[in-house]
Amino acid sequence: MDAEGYVDARGTYCQAPFVMLKEGMDRLAGGGVLKVDVDNAPTGEDVRVWARRMGHEILGEEKEGEKTTFSIRKGG
């Protein structure tokens, strides 16, 4: 699956990943796909919750060692 945007949120905690996610999504048209890399479980869970609450769809998650890559389709 091709992504139109990419956010590297590895090494970030608290509010930083959400700012990065919002900025990444703001650059996409509705239906666009954003790839997001995270490297800690709490941030991964936060990405799942954020996507649901913002009306986006998680298309997939790929785990490689400590890194998880999310593919998120922008809603609306």
JOJOHU-V925676 format. One record per residue. RES is the residue in one letter. SS is DSSP state (H for helix, E for strand, C for the rest). PHI is phi in degrees with one decimal (none if undefined). D_LAST is the distance of its C-alpha to the last C-alpha in whole Angstrom. Layout:
# JOJOHU-V925676
RES/SS/PHI/D_LAST  RES/SS/PHI/D_LAST
This chain:
# JOJOHU-V925676
M/C/none/19  D/C/-84.1/19  A/C/-111.0/17  E/C/-90.4/16  G/E/-145.1/16  Y/E/-145.2/19  V/E/-129.2/20  D/E/-100.9/23  A/C/-101.9/24  R/C/-64.8/27  G/C/80.2/30  T/C/-107.5/27  Y/C/-141.4/27  C/C/58.0/26  Q/C/-83.3/24  A/H/-55.1/24  P/H/-61.0/21  F/H/-71.2/19  V/H/-62.2/19  M/H/-64.2/19  L/H/-62.9/16  K/H/-61.9/14  E/H/-61.5/16  G/H/-63.4/15  M/H/-67.5/11  D/H/-62.1/12  R/C/-81.3/13  L/C/-101.1/11  A/C/-79.5/9  G/C/-54.9/5  G/C/90.9/7  G/C/-68.5/10  V/E/-114.2/12  L/E/-112.6/14  K/E/-94.7/18  V/E/-133.2/19  D/E/-102.3/23  V/E/-131.1/24  D/C/-133.4/28  N/C/-148.2/29  A/H/-60.2/28  P/H/-59.4/27  T/H/-66.9/24  G/H/-60.0/23  E/H/-65.7/22  D/H/-61.9/21  V/H/-61.8/18  R/H/-59.5/18  V/H/-65.2/17  W/H/-58.5/15  A/H/-59.4/12  R/H/-60.3/13  R/H/-66.1/13  M/C/-88.5/10  G/C/83.6/8  H/C/-97.4/8  E/E/-117.6/10  I/E/-81.8/14  L/E/-84.6/15  G/E/-177.4/19  E/E/-135.1/21  E/E/-123.1/24  K/E/-104.4/27  E/E/-140.1/30  G/C/63.7/33  E/C/-81.2/31  K/E/-89.0/28  T/E/-118.8/25  T/E/-109.6/22  F/E/-98.3/19  S/E/-112.6/16  I/E/-123.0/13  R/E/-89.5/10  K/C/-70.9/7  G/C/-79.0/4  G/C/58.7/0
